[in-house]
Amino acid sequence: MDLPQLIISGSVAIDRIMHFDGLYKEHILPEKVHTLSLSIFIDSLRDTDGGIGANIAYSLALLGEKPVLLGSLGKRDFAYKERLTELGVDTTHLYLSDLPTASFTVMTDRDDNQIGGFYPGAMFDSSTLSLKPWFEDDVLVVVSAHDPKMMKQQVRECKEQNLRLFYDIGQQVTNTPVEDLKEGLAQAELLIVNEYELDVLSSKVSLRKEEIKKRIPVLVTTFGKLGSVIEGAKVKDLIQIPIAKPREFTDPTGAGDGFRAGFLYGYIRNWNLEVCGKLGSVAASFTVEKLGTQEHKFTREEFEARFKENFGEEISLDNYEQRL
């Protein structure tokens, strides 16, 4: 069975991940948010390779896929590209920029609430990242959060060339113009968002959540520790997906990217959506065990074993019979 090539377009970044053993609500006075001045004592800090596009590609490679990563990286971080290549990611379309690699800085409190900031850096060179090399190919394009202008161009290319689109707007939902969001929703066959992002999306495009569900063939909403829900125009009955339990919980950063990788592994094989969601949960469970979004590792055998532990079902990552 020939599978569509996965084109993962998204950020490639260096993450600075910080934790403090307190709560944001203990530091912020609601009546003083208009004059906010805040300094928090950090308990742990780590710099790691990250970026949404790279994170998704990384976990897909652990599963045995060879996704194409379409993004921009600072020339000084060439070793980052080499590491992904050795893992099995196709980095031939990873543009090396004179600008510094993009950087994401995040602080997480004891309840896993997060505040972060993103410096685009090499993403400003994203105008070079057209989908033209795949106009004639069987592909599934993942447009994950990066430069909104380039995301707009890639969505338009998908529309004009009739390419399959997974619209992974993510945290860029707040920075993307309304008309661009509407165009992405109109073209997408798959949308994955967390609960907050869905609320923002609904408000910006002036559509109730129920209306969005009727327009998107497959809509997945993640709820952190509460799992995820799969709905959509092509989903007959709502599917609830529980989380898979990690060996230990260290950090939530990148869990959503891991979920997307697992989900996509089953999705491009036309496996039923419940299995896809469970694959996503298992992939995410490995991600949260480590501090850093590309620090986790697993073999296919370990992945299959954790799937069985959590869901009581045998699964083979090579089995094409687990379809609808």
C-alpha positions as CSV (number, residue, x, y, z in Angstrom):
1,M,0.0,0.0,0.0
2,D,1.4,3.4,-1.1
3,L,1.1,6.0,1.6
4,P,0.9,9.8,1.1
5,Q,4.1,11.6,1.8
6,L,3.9,13.7,5.0
7,I,5.1,17.2,4.5
8,I,5.6,18.8,7.9
9,S,5.7,22.6,7.6
10,G,6.4,24.4,10.8
11,S,8.8,26.0,13.2
12,V,12.3,24.7,14.0
13,A,13.5,26.3,17.2
14,I,15.6,26.1,20.3
15,D,13.4,25.9,23.4
16,R,14.3,27.3,26.7
17,I,12.1,25.5,29.2
18,M,11.7,26.8,32.8
19,H,9.8,25.5,35.8
20,F,8.9,27.0,39.1
21,D,7.3,25.2,42.1
22,G,4.6,27.7,42.6
23,L,1.4,29.0,40.9
24,Y,0.9,32.0,38.6
25,K,-2.3,32.8,40.5
26,E,-0.2,33.4,43.6
27,H,1.9,36.0,41.9
28,I,-0.7,37.9,39.8
29,L,-3.2,40.3,41.3
30,P,-6.2,40.3,39.0
31,E,-7.0,44.0,39.8
32,K,-3.4,45.0,38.8
33,V,-3.0,43.2,35.5
34,H,-3.0,46.6,33.7
35,T,0.3,47.4,35.5
36,L,1.8,44.0,35.6
37,S,5.4,43.7,36.8
38,L,6.4,40.2,37.7
39,S,9.6,38.3,38.5
40,I,9.5,34.6,39.4
41,F,12.3,32.5,40.9
42,I,12.9,29.6,38.5
43,D,13.6,26.1,39.9
44,S,14.9,24.5,36.7
45,L,16.0,25.6,33.3
46,R,17.0,23.7,30.2
47,D,17.8,24.6,26.5
48,T,16.7,21.9,24.0
49,D,16.0,21.4,20.3
50,G,12.4,22.1,19.6
51,G,9.9,23.8,17.3
52,I,6.5,22.5,16.4
53,G,7.3,21.2,12.9
54,A,10.5,19.6,14.1
55,N,8.9,18.1,17.2
56,I,6.2,16.4,15.0
57,A,8.8,15.1,12.6
58,Y,10.9,13.8,15.4
59,S,8.2,11.6,16.9
60,L,7.1,10.4,13.5
61,A,10.7,9.3,12.8
62,L,10.7,7.4,16.1
63,L,7.6,5.6,14.8
64,G,9.5,4.7,11.6
65,E,8.1,7.4,9.3
66,K,10.3,9.5,7.0
67,P,8.5,12.8,7.0
68,V,9.7,15.8,5.0
69,L,10.5,18.8,7.3
70,L,9.9,22.1,5.6
71,G,11.3,24.9,7.7
72,S,14.1,27.4,8.4
73,L,17.1,27.0,10.7
74,G,20.0,29.2,11.6
75,K,23.2,28.2,9.9
76,R,25.0,28.0,13.3
77,D,22.7,25.2,14.3
78,F,23.6,22.9,11.5
79,A,24.2,20.1,14.0
80,Y,20.4,20.2,14.7
81,K,19.7,19.4,11.1
82,E,22.3,16.6,11.1
83,R,20.7,15.0,14.1
84,L,17.2,15.0,12.5
85,T,18.7,13.5,9.3
86,E,20.4,10.7,11.2
87,L,17.1,9.9,12.9
88,G,15.3,9.5,9.5
89,V,13.7,12.9,8.9
90,D,14.0,14.2,5.3
91,T,15.8,17.6,5.9
92,T,16.6,18.3,2.2
93,H,14.0,21.1,2.3
94,L,15.2,22.6,5.6
95,Y,16.5,26.1,4.7
96,L,19.6,27.3,6.4
97,S,19.3,31.0,7.2
98,D,21.8,33.7,8.2
99,L,19.4,34.7,10.9
100,P,19.5,33.0,14.3
101,T,17.3,29.9,14.8
102,A,13.9,30.7,16.1
103,S,13.5,30.5,19.9
104,F,10.7,29.6,22.2
105,T,10.9,30.5,25.9
106,V,8.3,29.1,28.3
107,M,7.7,29.1,32.1
108,T,5.5,26.4,33.6
109,D,4.0,26.5,37.1
110,R,3.1,23.6,39.4
111,D,-0.3,23.2,37.8
112,D,1.2,23.1,34.3
113,N,0.0,26.6,33.4
114,Q,2.4,28.2,30.9
115,I,3.5,31.6,29.8
116,G,5.8,31.7,26.8
117,G,7.3,33.9,24.2
118,F,8.4,33.1,20.6
119,Y,11.2,34.8,18.7
120,P,10.8,34.0,14.9
121,G,14.5,34.5,13.9
122,A,15.1,32.3,10.8
123,M,11.4,31.9,10.3
124,F,11.6,35.4,8.7
125,D,13.2,33.6,5.8
126,S,10.1,31.4,5.4
127,S,9.2,32.9,2.0
128,T,11.4,30.3,0.5
129,L,9.2,27.4,1.8
130,S,6.8,26.9,-1.1
131,L,5.0,23.6,-1.6
132,K,5.8,23.7,-5.3
133,P,8.1,20.6,-5.2
134,W,5.0,18.5,-4.3
135,F,2.3,19.9,-6.6
136,E,2.1,16.7,-8.6
137,D,2.6,14.3,-5.7
138,D,0.4,12.3,-3.3
139,V,1.0,14.2,-0.1
140,L,-0.7,15.3,3.2
141,V,0.5,18.7,4.1
142,V,0.8,19.7,7.7
143,V,0.7,23.4,8.0
144,S,1.6,23.9,11.7
145,A,2.2,27.1,13.5
146,H,5.0,29.3,12.1
147,D,5.1,32.6,10.1
148,P,1.4,33.5,9.5
149,K,2.2,35.0,6.1
150,M,3.8,31.7,4.9
151,M,1.0,29.7,6.5
152,K,-1.4,31.7,4.3
153,Q,0.6,31.0,1.2
154,Q,0.8,27.3,1.9
155,V,-2.9,27.0,2.6
156,R,-3.5,28.8,-0.7
157,E,-1.2,26.5,-2.5
158,C,-3.0,23.5,-1.1
159,K,-6.3,25.0,-2.4
160,E,-5.0,25.8,-5.8
161,Q,-3.2,22.5,-6.3
162,N,-5.8,20.3,-4.5
163,L,-3.4,19.1,-1.9
164,R,-4.6,17.5,1.3
165,L,-4.3,19.8,4.3
166,F,-4.0,19.3,8.0
167,Y,-4.5,22.8,9.3
168,D,-2.5,22.9,12.6
169,I,-3.0,26.6,13.5
170,G,-2.1,26.1,17.1
171,Q,-0.9,29.1,19.1
172,Q,-0.8,31.2,15.9
173,V,-4.6,31.4,16.0
174,T,-4.2,34.7,18.0
175,N,-1.8,36.2,15.3
176,T,-3.5,35.0,12.1
177,P,-6.0,37.4,10.3
178,V,-9.6,36.3,10.3
179,E,-9.8,35.8,6.6
180,D,-6.7,33.6,6.6
181,L,-8.3,31.5,9.4
182,K,-11.5,31.1,7.3
183,E,-9.5,30.1,4.3
184,G,-7.6,27.5,6.3
185,L,-10.8,26.0,7.8
186,A,-12.4,25.9,4.3
187,Q,-9.5,23.8,2.9
188,A,-8.7,21.6,5.9
189,E,-9.6,17.9,6.1
190,L,-8.2,17.7,9.6
191,L,-7.9,20.2,12.4
192,I,-6.3,19.6,15.8
193,V,-6.6,22.3,18.5
194,N,-6.6,22.4,22.3
195,E,-9.7,23.7,24.2
196,Y,-8.4,27.2,24.5
197,E,-7.4,27.5,20.8
198,L,-10.8,26.3,19.8
199,D,-12.4,29.0,21.9
200,V,-10.2,31.7,20.3
201,L,-10.8,30.3,16.8
202,S,-14.5,30.3,17.4
203,S,-14.5,33.9,18.6
204,K,-12.3,35.2,15.8
205,V,-14.2,33.6,12.9
206,S,-17.6,34.3,14.5
207,L,-18.7,30.7,14.3
208,R,-20.0,28.7,17.2
209,K,-18.1,25.5,18.0
210,E,-20.9,23.4,16.7
211,E,-20.7,25.2,13.3
212,I,-17.0,24.6,13.1
213,K,-17.6,20.9,13.8
214,K,-20.0,20.8,10.9
215,R,-17.5,22.3,8.5
216,I,-14.3,20.3,9.3
217,P,-14.3,16.7,8.3
218,V,-12.2,15.7,11.3
219,L,-11.8,17.9,14.3
220,V,-9.8,16.8,17.3
221,T,-9.9,18.9,20.5
222,T,-7.3,18.1,23.2
223,F,-8.0,18.7,26.9
224,G,-4.6,18.0,28.5
225,K,-4.9,15.4,31.3
226,L,-8.5,14.9,30.4
227,G,-7.7,13.4,27.0
228,S,-9.2,14.4,23.7
229,V,-12.4,14.3,21.7
230,I,-12.8,13.5,18.0
231,E,-15.7,15.0,16.1
232,G,-16.4,16.5,12.7
233,A,-18.5,16.4,9.6
234,K,-17.3,12.9,8.7
235,V,-17.4,11.6,12.2
236,K,-20.7,9.9,12.9
237,D,-20.5,9.6,16.7
238,L,-18.3,11.6,19.1
239,I,-15.1,9.7,20.0
240,Q,-13.6,10.2,23.5
241,I,-9.9,9.3,23.8
242,P,-8.3,9.0,27.3
243,I,-4.7,9.8,27.9
244,A,-2.1,7.1,28.1
245,K,-0.2,7.1,31.4
246,P,3.5,8.0,31.3
247,R,6.0,6.3,33.6
248,E,6.5,9.7,35.2
249,F,5.3,13.2,34.4
250,T,8.1,15.7,34.0
251,D,6.9,18.5,31.6
252,P,3.9,19.1,29.3
253,T,5.7,21.1,26.7
254,G,5.5,19.3,23.3
255,A,2.8,16.8,24.4
256,G,0.5,18.2,21.7
257,D,3.2,17.8,19.0
258,G,3.7,14.2,20.1
259,F,-0.1,13.6,20.0
260,R,-0.1,14.9,16.4
261,A,2.7,12.6,15.3
262,G,0.9,9.5,16.7
263,F,-2.4,10.5,15.3
264,L,-0.9,11.2,11.8
265,Y,0.8,7.8,11.8
266,G,-2.6,6.1,11.9
267,Y,-4.4,8.7,9.8
268,I,-2.3,8.4,6.7
269,R,-2.9,4.6,6.9
270,N,-6.7,5.1,7.0
271,W,-6.9,3.4,10.4
272,N,-10.1,4.2,12.3
273,L,-10.1,7.5,14.1
274,E,-10.3,6.0,17.6
275,V,-7.1,4.1,17.0
276,C,-5.5,7.3,15.6
277,G,-6.4,9.1,18.8
278,K,-5.0,6.4,21.0
279,L,-1.8,6.4,19.0
280,G,-1.6,10.1,19.7
281,S,-2.1,9.6,23.4
282,V,0.6,7.0,23.6
283,A,3.1,9.2,21.7
284,A,2.3,12.2,24.0
285,S,2.8,10.0,27.0
286,F,6.5,9.5,26.0
287,T,6.9,13.2,25.4
288,V,5.9,14.3,28.9
289,E,8.4,12.0,30.6
290,K,11.3,14.2,29.6
291,L,12.2,17.9,30.0
292,G,12.4,18.9,26.4
293,T,10.3,18.3,23.3
294,Q,12.8,16.0,21.6
295,E,14.4,14.3,24.5
296,H,12.1,11.3,24.6
297,K,12.9,8.0,22.9
298,F,11.0,4.8,22.3
299,T,11.2,1.7,20.1
300,R,8.3,0.5,18.1
301,E,8.0,-2.5,20.4
302,E,7.9,-0.2,23.5
303,F,5.2,1.9,21.8
304,E,3.1,-1.1,21.0
305,A,3.5,-2.4,24.6
306,R,2.4,0.9,26.1
307,F,-0.6,0.9,23.8
308,K,-1.7,-2.5,25.1
309,E,-1.0,-1.5,28.8
310,N,-3.3,1.5,28.5
311,F,-6.0,0.4,26.2
312,G,-6.0,-3.4,26.6
313,E,-5.6,-3.9,22.9
314,E,-2.9,-5.5,20.8
315,I,-1.6,-3.3,18.0
316,S,1.0,-3.7,15.4
317,L,2.4,-0.6,13.8
318,D,2.8,-2.6,10.6
319,N,-0.8,-3.9,10.5
320,Y,-2.8,-2.3,7.7
321,E,-6.0,-4.2,8.7
322,Q,-6.8,-1.9,11.6
323,R,-9.0,0.3,9.3
324,L,-12.7,1.2,9.3
